[in-house]
């Protein structure tokens, strides 16, 4: 069985996590994603997928992808 070659580029982004800091969880997720994309040397247009680990009030990955203006292939 042959698997296609795949590449993952990883960047790191985070936001301050404070109680009642003002921004919504989606706003915080988008800030962190934009920072991670920039850290990887990419733009949102270069990204073809979003993975998420949800905890309680996390934002859905579709909402994050929409907020980053990612287009379906």
Secondary structure, DSSP 8 states (H G I E B T S, - for coil): ------------------TT-SS-HHHHHHHHHHHHHHHTT--GGG---------TT---HHHHHHHTT----
